[in-house]
Amino acid sequence: MEKRCAGCRETLSLDSFYRNKTNEDGKSIYCKSCTKLNAKKYYQKKLLKQIGESSGVTISETLFPPNFNSLGDKKAELAIKIAMIQRLMLTVNSELNELLQKYSEEKITQ
């Protein structure tokens, strides 16, 4: 049997999905690859939120500070947050490239 992933929209075998007894078919709505990607994104977002709460600067202030020169001591914290966001973007980008390559190879072999 096969099932369509709600994330990547690919039709995959049931072995490609984690178990979830709350769903009718007993499988998750996301394939294993999408589940792993979502977990990484969630972890990175949670990490950014914790850093923001500890420093008192929100992510929106990090991305669009009203006046960068007036931040003073917050410049170092701001640089760390920007680096974390860049890391998150690189992680997500690399995961998406891996998924794309995987599905491209699967379609070629089919």
Number of C-alpha atoms within 10 A of each C-alpha: 6 12 20 16 20 13 14 15 11 14 13 14 13 17 13 17 22 15 15 12 10 9 10 8 12 13 18 21 19 21 26 16 19 19 16 13 18 15 12 16 16 12 13 19 16 12 14 19 16 13 18 19 12 9 12 11 17 19 19 9 14 20 12 10 15 10 8 13 9 10 13 8 8 16 14 11 16 22 12 15 22 16 12 17 18 12 13 18 14 12 16 17 12 12 17 16 12 13 16 13 12 12 14 11 11 10 9 7 7 5
